[in-house]
Amino acid sequence: MKLDKVMWGIVLLFIGVVLLLENFGVIDFYWRSVWRFWPIFLIIAGVNILFNKSRSQVGAIVSIGILVITLCLLFIKGQERPGNQISRNQPLYDGHAESDSTSEEIDEQHLALPYLPHSSNAKKVVLNISGGGTSFELKGKTDSLISAAVYKTGGGFMLTKSEGRDSITNLELRMSGKSKWNTGGNEVDVLLNSNPIWEIHVNMGAGEVDFDLSDYKVREFNFDGGAAALDVKVGSFLPITDVNVKTGIADVKIAVPAASGCRITAKTGLSSKEFTGFTKLDNNTYETPDYKTAKNKVFIVFDGGLSSFQVNRY
């Protein structure tokens, strides 16, 4: 058997065991705690390439040994609750100034855009969020259109705005620099105005998103990520809400209102699924018992490789 297949098998086995232990409540694993160690996998890949070409049995044993030791260290590190390396005692800035500072010397960065209720583009807002190795958390409401506090250990962020057609405002909150993945290691606290109808798109490699959107009019929430943790709660202010999640390796938790009917389409491969209060219609489709009669509906589409998907009603 080829060395690269063995090593990938060990990695997948490690991730599967961690997700299984976490689902059964045996451990609490914080993926954020191990993000900053991602260069280790570049070293492992390099060792794998070197020894795979030589086809040395000793080299193969060394490669596997390094991988196992690394995963053991990550397993231990991942159970440590992540601490804030940056002081977060200051309240979120909620002014009307926009900042796109990218200085690496500062530890905090504050971004905001004003809400103009009489603007023709104030009814619907499309928010695009991107940034690798970052933890995004929705902290509540604001009188501004959007405000964000960035607690930096990596690169800074930029917040931009453009006016689109059909009374739509386009916002982009992204990591600044040459690459949207940049150095990572940031925590971003976000505040949103509750008046507009929101369409939110999150695109990241590795990261964490914790968004309680139950007090907002959310028409659509889309997430595209690699190794990530996603926790989203949607409300029932609109007749239809779409939630689309595409992941590689992730822990995904979605909460939907009990008063809304919900349908899940899950193309999830080897992923684990826990859909409490849903009826399975076929291998890929699940519905709540009141789906057909409910006034408001939530449509969820999961597309993932090796992930944990949970949907609960509240």
N, C-alpha and C positions, 0 to 999 in steps of 0.2 A: 504494500500500500504506500502511496506517495506521502512524503512528510507533510506537505502543505494541507492535504486532506485530513490527516490526523490532527494537526494543530487547529484547523478550523473546526473540526469535530469537538475538540476539547473546549474551545471558546463557546460554541453553541451549547454544549453541555453545561458549562458554567453559568451562562445567562439563563438557561432553562431552570436550573436548580435554584438560582437566586429568585427568579420570578415565582416559582412554586412555593418556596419557603415563605416568601413575602405574602403570597395569596392566602396561605394557611395561618398567617399571623405568627410564625415561628421567629422571624426576624423583621426588623425595620431597616430597609436598605435605602440609603440616600445616594442616588446616582450623581447628584451635584458634588458630592464629596470626592468622586473619583475622576471628574471631568478633566481636572488640571493635569492628570497623569497620562493623558492620551498619547503623548510622544513615546511612551513605553512601547506601544504597539508598532511604531515605526522601527524601533530597535529590534523588536521580535521579528518583524517582517524581514529586516536586513539579515539577521542571523539565519532565518529560514532560507533565504535565497542563497546565502553563501554555502551552507551545509547541504542544501538540496542539490546543488550542482555537483558537489564532490561525491554525493551518494555514500558518505561515510556513516557507518552505523553509530560510531562514537559521537559524531556530529549531530546525528538525529536525536540521540539520547540527551545531549547537551541542550539542544533547541527545545525539546519537550520539557526538560527539567526547568529551564529558564521560564518557559511559559507557565508551568504549574506554580512555580514560586511567585511569579508576578500576579497571577490570578488569586492566589491565597492572600497576598498582601492587599490587593484591591478588595477582596471579600471582607477583610478586617477593617480597612479604611472606610468602606462603604457603609458600615454600620455605625460610624461615628456621626452624630448629628452635626450638620454643617453650621459653623459659627460665622457670624458676620465679621469679616476682617476690617470693615469700615464702620465708623460710628454712624448710627442711623437715628440719633436722638432728635435731629432737627425735623420739623414738620415739612410736608411737601410744599414747595413753592407753587402758588396758584395765581401768579400774576399774568400779565398779558404780553410779556416779552418773549421772544424766541431766541434760543441760543443754539449754536452749532459748534460749540467749543470742542476741540479735539486734543487739547493739551494733555500730555501724559503725566504732568506734575500734579494735577488736581485729583482729589479723591472723590469729589461729588460733582454732579452736573445736573442742572435743572432746565427743563424744556417746557414750553407752554405755547398754546395758540388760543387766541380769543374766540369766544362764541358770539356770532353775529346773528341774532334771532330773526332779524328782518331781511337777511340776505336770501336771494332766490336759491342759493345752494346750501341752505341750512337744514333742509328736510332729510337728506340722506347722506351718510358719510361712509366712505370706503377706507378702511384702515389696513395698511400693509405693514407687517412687523417682521423684521429679520435680524438675526444675530446669533452666532454660534457660541456655545459655552455660556449661555446667559440664562438667568432665572427671571421670568416676567411674572409679576403678580398684580392683579387688579385690586386697588385699595379702596375704591368707592367712587363717589360722584364729585363733580367739580362744576363751578360756574363758567370756567373756560370750556372750550371745545374739547381740549385734551391737555393734560399736563403729565409730566413724567420726571421722576427723580432717579438718576443713574448713580449707583454706588460702584465705583470703578476699581477693578484690579487689572483690567485689560484696557482695550481701546475705548474711545468715547462713542457717542451716538449723535445722529442727526435727525431732526424732525422737520419735514417739509410739507408744504400744502400747495395744491393746485385745484383750480376749478374745472369741473368736467361738464358734460352735457346733462340735460334732463334734471337739473337742480341737484347735482351730485358734487360733493366735495371729496377730493382724494387726499389722503394723508399717508405719509411714509415715515415710519420710525425704524431706523436701521443703524447698524454699527458703521461708523465712519472708517475711512481708510481705503486701501487698495482692494481689499476683499471683504465681503459682508460677513465672512466667518472670522476674520482677524484673529486676535489673541484670546478673546473670551474672558471668562472669569468675572462677569458683571452681574449685578442685581438691579433690576429696573422695576420701580413701583409706578403704576399707571393709574391715573384718574380720568374718567370719561364723563362727558355731559349726557344726561339721561333723556334729553329732548329729541335728538335726531333718531332716525332709523339707521342702525349700524350693520355694516357688512365687514367682517374681520377676516383677514388672511394672515396666517402665521407660517413662516418658512424658516426652518433652522436645521442645522446638522445635529448637534447635541445640545440639549437644554431642558428647561423646565418651564411650564406654563400653568399658572393657577388663576383662572378667571371665573369669578362669580358674576355671571351676567343676568341673574334672575330679576334685577331691577331695571333692565335695559330692553329697548325694542331692538332685538337682534333678528334680522332676516336671514343671515347666513354666517356661519363660522367654518372656516377651512383651515386645516392644519396639515402641513407637510414637513415631516421631520425624520431624522435618523434614529439615534439613540436618545430617547427623550422621555420625560414624565409629563403627562397632560391631565389636568383636573379642571373640568369645565362644567358649570351649572347654568342652564338656560331657563328663561322665563316663559310666560304665556301671554305676552302683550300683542302678538301678531297671530293671524290665522295660520301661517305656515312659517316654520323655522327649519332651515337645512343645516345639518352638521356633517361635514366631510372630513375624515381623518385618514391620512396615508402615512404609514410609519414603516421603519425597518425593524428596530428593536425598541419597544416602548412599553411603558405602563400607562394605560389610558383609562380614565374614569370620567363618565358623563352622567350628570344628573338632570332629569327632565321632570316637569311638573306632573303630579298625579292627575290633574284635571285635563291634561292634553293627551290625545291619542298619539301613539308613537310606533313607527315602523323602522326596523333595523335591517339593513342589507350588509352582511358580513362576508367579505372575501378575505379570509384571515389565515389560510394555510395551516401551519402548525401552532397557531396562537391559541391561548386559553380564552374562553368566553364565559362570562357570568352576567346574564341578563335577567335580573330579578323582576318577576311580575309580567313576563312576556311569554307568549305562546309561540312555539316553533312551528312554522308552516312548511319549510323545507330546509335543506342543508344550509342555505344562505339567508333565509328570511325569517324575521321574528316580528310579532305584533302584540300590542297590548289588547286585552279583551274589548276595550271600548274604542278601538281605533276607528271603526267605520262611523260611529255615532258622535264622536267628539267634535266639538266646534273648532278647536285649535289642534293642529297636528305638528309633530316634530319628526322629521325624516333624518335618519342617521345612516351614513355609509362608512363602513370600515374597510380599509385595504391595508393589510399588514402581513409581514413575514412571520417573525417570531416575537410576538407581543402578548400582553395581557390586556384584554378589553372587558370593561365593566360598565353596565348601564343600570342605574337605579332611579326609582321614582320617589319624589318627595312631596 
